[in-house]
Every structure is written in structure tokens, then in C-alpha cells.
Amino acid sequence: MTVYGGPVFDMAVKQFEVIADYLSMPSDARARLLMPKRAVTVSCPIHRDDGTTAVFEGYRVQHHLTLGPTKGGTRFAASVDLGEVAALAIWMSWKCALVGLPYGGAKGGISVDPSSLSKRELEALSRRYMQEMIPFVGPHTDVMAPDMGTNEQIMAWFMDTYSMYQGQTVTEIVTGKPVSAGGTFGRREATGRGVAHLVRRAADELDIRLDGATAVVQGFGNVGSIAALELHNMGVKVIAASDHTGALYRPAGLDVPELVKYATSRGSLSGYSSELAFDSMEMLTLPCDVLVPAAVERVINGKVAGNLRCRILAEGANGPTTPDADRILEKRQDEIFLIPDILCNSGGVVVSYFEWVQDLQRLFWEEDEVMQREYQILDRAFKQVLSRSQRDKVFNRTAAIAIGVERVRGAKEMRGLFP
């Protein structure tokens, strides 16, 4: 029995079982690597603007602290539950280990539609959530970051709340803050830039010329919009893009800078163009060189995987591909090159690590240095995944997760079991 459940957590368990079998891991070693160290559920009451009181459920899961403090985003979405948060924390552990960061994985969230809150209510909920988390987090215990539904402003509220309780400014308690509040240059763009950079690396491996290539981007939030803009700057034609309000398709290529400007000012793609409107699910199977799922989990199922017509599948989101789809994609490796999520979207946590280090040292870097260091780490991890995949003749996802799991397992074995 476990307190965790749901399709997203079940998916993380199935992925881990594949890796454990591949690594011939003893049965008694598996639960210690998979199950989270700690899970916290809190109630977050706030005063609504109409004078009523509302209570929202909040969560935080810390997967392991073997390599250092845990690290992970905080998600504000109506779909958030404990199982989803636990799965995201597990994936973050493998991600941090894969790219060589001294972190375990964590994730948090509140079950709420942030668009239903006024700015004052959003601030109250953000501060109450952090206040409830104070006994369980800290710069050397668990460092928060933004995720779906949260942003730089919310991170600033988190940091200020924690600092008020400590009696001093503690910028290193969260990452993804505004630069003016101790953030780092390049953090907001880091995940999307990393996705585009790794697409370029994959294109080089496949001898695909990106100038004139085509791309489809599902999800036009922070990750998807920046990835689309970076790909556009490389000469790629982004022929389709979508968010939760609908999809747009133009075979000759969308005006990505204009689209980003519109989405930033309006908060979504809604109302941009009725002439370019397209079916969101059909968009995933459009013929293209690059497909970037950058929205939510489980959008590529077995049926969709069998119909994909991309050459590079760059997973900007966490867990966009189900285990059933993985079995199909593994058989289609000669047709579709997968950049797995724990590698593809790791640029965000890499630059979050840089922000944490800069805050601890009180010494800040220029944006060029941040980007150079980010790409250096991504290049190293890309080479390791490709080398492992080719050496053992395994799926790219198997290679990536195996590297992360092995590093966490090795550290646990060296440290031993206390007491």
C-alpha cells in the first residue's frame, strides 16, 4: 500500500521498473530508490476578496536528500494531486543526477486554478503555502522553483515570506526569482533555450539542416514559447503552436515573434486568429522535422505515438509520453530520435542551480556566462546519453534514466543506511 496513486505516479513507477530490470537491480534495493523520503500535505486558507474564506490543498514531496538538498518546482493547477507531485519529484531526481547537479528531486503544488484568483488572493495563497512549508524547507534542505502556473513574482513572494520568518533576507531559498530580487540572468529563458540547443545537437547527429526545417510546438507557456522563438532564430519554420485555449497552424510558418508578443500580453493564444485555428490533438501528428510537446503529462499515448510523423521528438514537458507510447517509439528509433524529458528540459534546473550558487556566494554572473555554462552541461549529458544508448543498444529514455538512477544508487550505497 502507498499514499501515492494516479496515472502520473503509476507512469513513473513503470518507467523505474524498466530501468531496474535493465540494471538487474535486486528487488530489495528498488523501493529505497523509488519511494519518496518525505511528503507533506497542508491546508492553505485565505480570505477571498468577497469576504469569504477559502481553503486550498497544498503538497510538497522530497524524493531523496542523498546528494544534497532537494530541488524542484511548485505548480499551481487544478489538476495537482499528491501522486502527480510525487512522480514529478522522482523524475527531478533522475534529471539532477543525469546532468550532475548536487540535488535530490522535489516538487510541490497547490490544487487551484490561478486564473480564478485576483492578484491579492494569489499573493495571499502563495505566502500561506510558503509559511506552511517553512518547517520542511531551507537553502540546504529543499529549494523551490517555479513551474506551471507560477512565475518570478510568486517566487519573490515565497522568498520574502521565508525571509520575514528568518529575520534576514534569504535569497537562496528559491530560484526563478526576478533579477532585482536575487535572481540570475537567463533563468526565465533557460528551459526553452535548452530545448532548442538540444534539438540542434540532435539535428547535427541526424544530419538535418535546421535552416528551413519545420517544427510543431505544443504548449506555449514559458518553455514552449521560448523554445519556439529560439528555433525560429535558428531558421526553423514553426508551422503549428498551441496552448490550453487552442491550436494554430500555418504551413508556411507562423510569425513566432509576434505570437510570443501576443501570448505574453494576453496570457494565452486565445483570439489570435480564427483563420489559423486547428485541432489541438491532430497537431501532434502533423508532418514535421521537430515536435516539441511542452505542455502537460501523458499527451503522447500509444495511438498518437504510432501516428507521429516527426524526425526529432524533443520533450519540453515532464512526462509527456506514456509507457505504452514508449514501447512503440522504441520500435521506431530509426524513424524518430527522442530527446527524453529529463535531458531535454533540464536547462531550467541547471540554471536554477547557477542561481542558487550565486545567491550563496553573493557573486553574480553575466548572462553570456550563464548560457555558456548551461550549454556545456547539456552537451556533456547529451553525449553521455547517446553513448550509453549506442553502447547498450537501448532506447534513449532508458539510457538517460539509467544514468540518473545509477548515480543516486551509487551515492546511497557509499553513504550506507542510517542507523
Disulfide bonds with the S-S distance in Angstrom:
none
